[in-house]
Amino acid sequence: METKHQTPVIWQQNEKQATVSWSSSKKVKKITLDGGVFMDYTAKDNDWEAVK
């Protein structure tokens, strides 16, 4: 598992959409956005799973 932390600054340009990029030598199976101290209005759409 890998973790990438972003500050709220990523929302500075666009309050509705942000793009986060990184590379990995592993195949991505699942991505979960975890708001931590920042609450997400629609938490049910914070997971993405690769098609098997």
Jmol script that loads the backbone (N, CA, C; Angstrom):
load data "model"
ATOM      1  N   MET A   1       0.848  -1.181   0.000  1.00  0.00           N
ATOM      2  CA  MET A   1       0.000   0.000   0.000  1.00  0.00           C
ATOM      3  C   MET A   1       0.890   1.239   0.000  1.00  0.00           C
ATOM      4  N   GLU A   2       0.490   2.222  -0.757  1.00  0.00           N
ATOM      5  CA  GLU A   2       1.189   3.503  -0.807  1.00  0.00           C
ATOM      6  C   GLU A   2       0.219   4.597  -0.388  1.00  0.00           C
ATOM      7  N   THR A   3       0.740   5.632   0.231  1.00  0.00           N
ATOM      8  CA  THR A   3      -0.082   6.756   0.672  1.00  0.00           C
ATOM      9  C   THR A   3       0.488   8.042   0.110  1.00  0.00           C
ATOM     10  N   LYS A   4      -0.380   8.912  -0.359  1.00  0.00           N
ATOM     11  CA  LYS A   4       0.037  10.225  -0.849  1.00  0.00           C
ATOM     12  C   LYS A   4      -0.797  11.271  -0.128  1.00  0.00           C
ATOM     13  N   HIS A   5      -0.142  12.211   0.507  1.00  0.00           N
ATOM     14  CA  HIS A   5      -0.825  13.260   1.244  1.00  0.00           C
ATOM     15  C   HIS A   5      -0.833  14.543   0.423  1.00  0.00           C
ATOM     16  N   GLN A   6      -1.972  15.194   0.385  1.00  0.00           N
ATOM     17  CA  GLN A   6      -2.111  16.486  -0.283  1.00  0.00           C
ATOM     18  C   GLN A   6      -2.719  17.473   0.699  1.00  0.00           C
ATOM     19  N   THR A   7      -2.310  18.704   0.632  1.00  0.00           N
ATOM     20  CA  THR A   7      -2.898  19.746   1.473  1.00  0.00           C
ATOM     21  C   THR A   7      -4.107  20.336   0.743  1.00  0.00           C
ATOM     22  N   PRO A   8      -4.946  21.109   1.418  1.00  0.00           N
ATOM     23  CA  PRO A   8      -6.103  21.729   0.770  1.00  0.00           C
ATOM     24  C   PRO A   8      -5.739  22.689  -0.368  1.00  0.00           C
ATOM     25  N   VAL A   9      -4.479  23.009  -0.527  1.00  0.00           N
ATOM     26  CA  VAL A   9      -4.043  23.903  -1.604  1.00  0.00           C
ATOM     27  C   VAL A   9      -4.410  23.340  -2.975  1.00  0.00           C
ATOM     28  N   ILE A  10      -4.531  21.997  -3.092  1.00  0.00           N
ATOM     29  CA  ILE A  10      -4.878  21.425  -4.400  1.00  0.00           C
ATOM     30  C   ILE A  10      -6.249  21.885  -4.884  1.00  0.00           C
ATOM     31  N   TRP A  11      -7.087  22.395  -3.985  1.00  0.00           N
ATOM     32  CA  TRP A  11      -8.414  22.889  -4.361  1.00  0.00           C
ATOM     33  C   TRP A  11      -8.408  24.376  -4.710  1.00  0.00           C
ATOM     34  N   GLN A  12      -7.239  25.010  -4.626  1.00  0.00           N
ATOM     35  CA  GLN A  12      -7.148  26.454  -4.833  1.00  0.00           C
ATOM     36  C   GLN A  12      -7.577  26.883  -6.241  1.00  0.00           C
ATOM     37  N   GLN A  13      -7.194  26.143  -7.265  1.00  0.00           N
ATOM     38  CA  GLN A  13      -7.532  26.499  -8.640  1.00  0.00           C
ATOM     39  C   GLN A  13      -8.979  26.172  -8.998  1.00  0.00           C
ATOM     40  N   ASN A  14      -9.505  25.064  -8.438  1.00  0.00           N
ATOM     41  CA  ASN A  14     -10.849  24.615  -8.785  1.00  0.00           C
ATOM     42  C   ASN A  14     -11.439  23.915  -7.553  1.00  0.00           C
ATOM     43  N   GLU A  15     -12.498  24.469  -6.993  1.00  0.00           N
ATOM     44  CA  GLU A  15     -13.089  23.927  -5.770  1.00  0.00           C
ATOM     45  C   GLU A  15     -13.851  22.624  -5.997  1.00  0.00           C
ATOM     46  N   LYS A  16     -14.161  22.286  -7.229  1.00  0.00           N
ATOM     47  CA  LYS A  16     -14.956  21.089  -7.511  1.00  0.00           C
ATOM     48  C   LYS A  16     -14.138  19.913  -8.022  1.00  0.00           C
ATOM     49  N   GLN A  17     -12.903  20.149  -8.460  1.00  0.00           N
ATOM     50  CA  GLN A  17     -12.116  19.070  -9.043  1.00  0.00           C
ATOM     51  C   GLN A  17     -10.634  19.307  -8.793  1.00  0.00           C
ATOM     52  N   ALA A  18      -9.931  18.252  -8.463  1.00  0.00           N
ATOM     53  CA  ALA A  18      -8.478  18.315  -8.298  1.00  0.00           C
ATOM     54  C   ALA A  18      -7.866  17.091  -8.951  1.00  0.00           C
ATOM     55  N   THR A  19      -6.660  17.231  -9.452  1.00  0.00           N
ATOM     56  CA  THR A  19      -5.947  16.121 -10.069  1.00  0.00           C
ATOM     57  C   THR A  19      -4.696  15.827  -9.263  1.00  0.00           C
ATOM     58  N   VAL A  20      -4.536  14.578  -8.890  1.00  0.00           N
ATOM     59  CA  VAL A  20      -3.366  14.133  -8.148  1.00  0.00           C
ATOM     60  C   VAL A  20      -2.693  13.049  -8.990  1.00  0.00           C
ATOM     61  N   SER A  21      -1.417  13.205  -9.261  1.00  0.00           N
ATOM     62  CA  SER A  21      -0.680  12.229 -10.073  1.00  0.00           C
ATOM     63  C   SER A  21       0.520  11.698  -9.322  1.00  0.00           C
ATOM     64  N   TRP A  22       0.816  10.428  -9.546  1.00  0.00           N
ATOM     65  CA  TRP A  22       2.056   9.839  -9.067  1.00  0.00           C
ATOM     66  C   TRP A  22       2.289   8.554  -9.823  1.00  0.00           C
ATOM     67  N   SER A  23       3.519   8.103  -9.783  1.00  0.00           N
ATOM     68  CA  SER A  23       3.818   6.861 -10.480  1.00  0.00           C
ATOM     69  C   SER A  23       4.137   5.774  -9.461  1.00  0.00           C
ATOM     70  N   SER A  24       3.921   4.546  -9.866  1.00  0.00           N
ATOM     71  CA  SER A  24       4.156   3.415  -8.983  1.00  0.00           C
ATOM     72  C   SER A  24       4.671   2.254  -9.807  1.00  0.00           C
ATOM     73  N   SER A  25       5.536   1.461  -9.221  1.00  0.00           N
ATOM     74  CA  SER A  25       6.018   0.275  -9.916  1.00  0.00           C
ATOM     75  C   SER A  25       5.039  -0.891  -9.756  1.00  0.00           C
ATOM     76  N   LYS A  26       4.035  -0.711  -8.903  1.00  0.00           N
ATOM     77  CA  LYS A  26       3.031  -1.749  -8.662  1.00  0.00           C
ATOM     78  C   LYS A  26       1.769  -1.466  -9.480  1.00  0.00           C
ATOM     79  N   LYS A  27       1.007  -2.515  -9.785  1.00  0.00           N
ATOM     80  CA  LYS A  27      -0.268  -2.353 -10.466  1.00  0.00           C
ATOM     81  C   LYS A  27      -1.295  -1.805  -9.470  1.00  0.00           C
ATOM     82  N   VAL A  28      -2.015  -0.774  -9.877  1.00  0.00           N
ATOM     83  CA  VAL A  28      -3.019  -0.168  -9.005  1.00  0.00           C
ATOM     84  C   VAL A  28      -4.258  -1.047  -8.988  1.00  0.00           C
ATOM     85  N   LYS A  29      -4.658  -1.477  -7.796  1.00  0.00           N
ATOM     86  CA  LYS A  29      -5.849  -2.307  -7.629  1.00  0.00           C
ATOM     87  C   LYS A  29      -7.013  -1.496  -7.090  1.00  0.00           C
ATOM     88  N   LYS A  30      -6.701  -0.531  -6.221  1.00  0.00           N
ATOM     89  CA  LYS A  30      -7.761   0.241  -5.582  1.00  0.00           C
ATOM     90  C   LYS A  30      -7.213   1.592  -5.146  1.00  0.00           C
ATOM     91  N   ILE A  31      -8.046   2.611  -5.251  1.00  0.00           N
ATOM     92  CA  ILE A  31      -7.713   3.946  -4.762  1.00  0.00           C
ATOM     93  C   ILE A  31      -8.824   4.363  -3.806  1.00  0.00           C
ATOM     94  N   THR A  32      -8.428   4.841  -2.639  1.00  0.00           N
ATOM     95  CA  THR A  32      -9.385   5.335  -1.655  1.00  0.00           C
ATOM     96  C   THR A  32      -8.999   6.745  -1.254  1.00  0.00           C
ATOM     97  N   LEU A  33      -9.939   7.668  -1.363  1.00  0.00           N
ATOM     98  CA  LEU A  33      -9.715   9.029  -0.898  1.00  0.00           C
ATOM     99  C   LEU A  33     -10.190   9.101   0.541  1.00  0.00           C
ATOM    100  N   ASP A  34      -9.284   9.483   1.419  1.00  0.00           N
ATOM    101  CA  ASP A  34      -9.611   9.574   2.840  1.00  0.00           C
ATOM    102  C   ASP A  34      -9.457  11.018   3.263  1.00  0.00           C
ATOM    103  N   GLY A  35     -10.557  11.629   3.634  1.00  0.00           N
ATOM    104  CA  GLY A  35     -10.545  13.045   3.984  1.00  0.00           C
ATOM    105  C   GLY A  35      -9.870  13.374   5.293  1.00  0.00           C
ATOM    106  N   GLY A  36      -9.680  12.391   6.173  1.00  0.00           N
ATOM    107  CA  GLY A  36      -9.059  12.687   7.468  1.00  0.00           C
ATOM    108  C   GLY A  36      -9.865  13.724   8.219  1.00  0.00           C
ATOM    109  N   VAL A  37      -9.286  14.871   8.458  1.00  0.00           N
ATOM    110  CA  VAL A  37      -9.991  15.931   9.191  1.00  0.00           C
ATOM    111  C   VAL A  37     -10.933  16.727   8.297  1.00  0.00           C
ATOM    112  N   PHE A  38     -10.818  16.576   6.969  1.00  0.00           N
ATOM    113  CA  PHE A  38     -11.692  17.289   6.049  1.00  0.00           C
ATOM    114  C   PHE A  38     -12.850  16.385   5.663  1.00  0.00           C
ATOM    115  N   MET A  39     -14.054  16.824   5.910  1.00  0.00           N
ATOM    116  CA  MET A  39     -15.234  16.003   5.657  1.00  0.00           C
ATOM    117  C   MET A  39     -15.617  16.068   4.182  1.00  0.00           C
ATOM    118  N   ASP A  40     -16.091  14.959   3.663  1.00  0.00           N
ATOM    119  CA  ASP A  40     -16.529  14.845   2.280  1.00  0.00           C
ATOM    120  C   ASP A  40     -18.045  14.663   2.281  1.00  0.00           C
ATOM    121  N   TYR A  41     -18.724  15.474   1.529  1.00  0.00           N
ATOM    122  CA  TYR A  41     -20.185  15.413   1.481  1.00  0.00           C
ATOM    123  C   TYR A  41     -20.683  14.063   0.976  1.00  0.00           C
ATOM    124  N   THR A  42     -19.986  13.484   0.006  1.00  0.00           N
ATOM    125  CA  THR A  42     -20.399  12.204  -0.573  1.00  0.00           C
ATOM    126  C   THR A  42     -19.281  11.181  -0.388  1.00  0.00           C
ATOM    127  N   ALA A  43     -19.170  10.628   0.779  1.00  0.00           N
ATOM    128  CA  ALA A  43     -18.088   9.679   1.093  1.00  0.00           C
ATOM    129  C   ALA A  43     -18.208   8.380   0.303  1.00  0.00           C
ATOM    130  N   LYS A  44     -19.404   8.029  -0.152  1.00  0.00           N
ATOM    131  CA  LYS A  44     -19.588   6.755  -0.854  1.00  0.00           C
ATOM    132  C   LYS A  44     -18.892   6.719  -2.215  1.00  0.00           C
ATOM    133  N   ASP A  45     -18.483   7.872  -2.756  1.00  0.00           N
ATOM    134  CA  ASP A  45     -17.793   7.856  -4.048  1.00  0.00           C
ATOM    135  C   ASP A  45     -16.270   8.046  -3.913  1.00  0.00           C
ATOM    136  N   ASN A  46     -15.743   7.723  -2.748  1.00  0.00           N
ATOM    137  CA  ASN A  46     -14.308   7.913  -2.494  1.00  0.00           C
ATOM    138  C   ASN A  46     -13.462   6.677  -2.781  1.00  0.00           C
ATOM    139  N   ASP A  47     -14.051   5.627  -3.316  1.00  0.00           N
ATOM    140  CA  ASP A  47     -13.306   4.415  -3.648  1.00  0.00           C
ATOM    141  C   ASP A  47     -13.402   4.130  -5.137  1.00  0.00           C
ATOM    142  N   TRP A  48     -12.293   3.670  -5.685  1.00  0.00           N
ATOM    143  CA  TRP A  48     -12.243   3.201  -7.068  1.00  0.00           C
ATOM    144  C   TRP A  48     -11.510   1.878  -7.071  1.00  0.00           C
ATOM    145  N   GLU A  49     -12.049   0.876  -7.735  1.00  0.00           N
ATOM    146  CA  GLU A  49     -11.397  -0.428  -7.848  1.00  0.00           C
ATOM    147  C   GLU A  49     -11.204  -0.782  -9.308  1.00  0.00           C
ATOM    148  N   ALA A  50     -10.051  -1.331  -9.621  1.00  0.00           N
ATOM    149  CA  ALA A  50      -9.759  -1.753 -10.978  1.00  0.00           C
ATOM    150  C   ALA A  50     -10.687  -2.900 -11.376  1.00  0.00           C
ATOM    151  N   VAL A  51     -11.037  -2.933 -12.634  1.00  0.00           N
ATOM    152  CA  VAL A  51     -11.860  -4.020 -13.155  1.00  0.00           C
ATOM    153  C   VAL A  51     -10.998  -5.262 -13.209  1.00  0.00           C
ATOM    154  N   LYS A  52     -11.532  -6.368 -12.673  1.00  0.00           N
ATOM    155  CA  LYS A  52     -10.767  -7.613 -12.631  1.00  0.00           C
ATOM    156  C   LYS A  52     -10.922  -8.427 -13.871  1.00  0.00           C
TER     157      LYS A  52
END
end "model"
wireframe off; spacefill off
backbone 0.3
color backbone group
